[in-house]
Structures are given as C-alpha cells and as structure tokens.
Amino acid sequence: MFPEASLQRIAASIAASESRHHGQICFAVEERLPLRELFAGQDARAAAQEAFAQLRVWDTAGNSGVLLYLLLADHRIEIVADRGYASRVGHERWQAVCDDIQQALSAGDAEAAVLGGIAALSDIVAEQFPRERGALDDGNELPDRPVLL
C-alpha cells in the first residue's frame, strides 16, 4: 500500500509541515495486530496508544507530539495527541481528521489520504503551537519517516 516512493513523499510532507509549527507529527502503519494482542482484546485505539509510547511521541519538549496511526487489517485510523493538546483540541476535531482520511482511503489512494491527513494535522498543530517569525528552530525531535510496525 505504501511503496518506498510514497514513504519518502510522506516523510517530506511531515518535514515541510513541521516548518510551520513547534509540534512533532509521526505516522505509523501496522498491517495487523499480532494474534496474542487480539486474543488479549486489544483494539486499534489501544494499539495506537502503545505505538505512541513505543515511538516516544509523548517525549517532545513542548508536549506537542501527534501520532497518526493506521491499522490496515481493520481499516482503522487513530490519532493520539500528547497532553499539550488536552485542553486545547477536542476529540471531535481529531475524529474529523480520521473521518476525512477514511473517506479518502475508501476512494483508493492511500498516499493522498495520508498526505491530506498530515496537512489537516499540521493545521491543527500550527494553531496550537505556531512557529513565530524569526524563532529559533528547536530541532526535529521525532523521525519524519513513516514507521512500519
């Protein structure tokens, strides 16, 4: 679903988006949950939260990390945002991004769906953690390259 060229374009999109704000966006894709996790009752949300921790998206200086998680087998999209967004961005706003990605995935272009999702996330992050003109770059705390779990 995501050939190397797509992964590179997604990474470039994340890098470009982060020039607009002080947040960190991470994209992770998991083909399917391992059987032991399914038998334990784990769902896509729990898997996304586990990936959020495993990939250390929570460990950004400004508490401004966001994980876009795609579970291919279940056709599920989850967004897990760090605590810096808790009182600023409601669940319905994150869900709207997930719904838009789901609709685009249904149209058959996975790369375009993810790129649209990254653009929407970048808008949200830029509203909450804008990069002021002339501000020093605080570094790229998370890899931009999509993570294949």
Buried (B, 14 or more C-beta within 10 A) or exposed (E): EBEEEBBEBBBEBBBEBBEBBBBBBBBBBBEEBEEEBEEEEBBBEBBBBBBBEEBEBBEBEBBBBBBBBBBBEEEBBBBBBBEBBEEEBEEEBBEEBBEBBBEBBEEEEBBBBBBBBBBBBBBBBBEBBEBEEEEEEEEEBBBBBBBEB
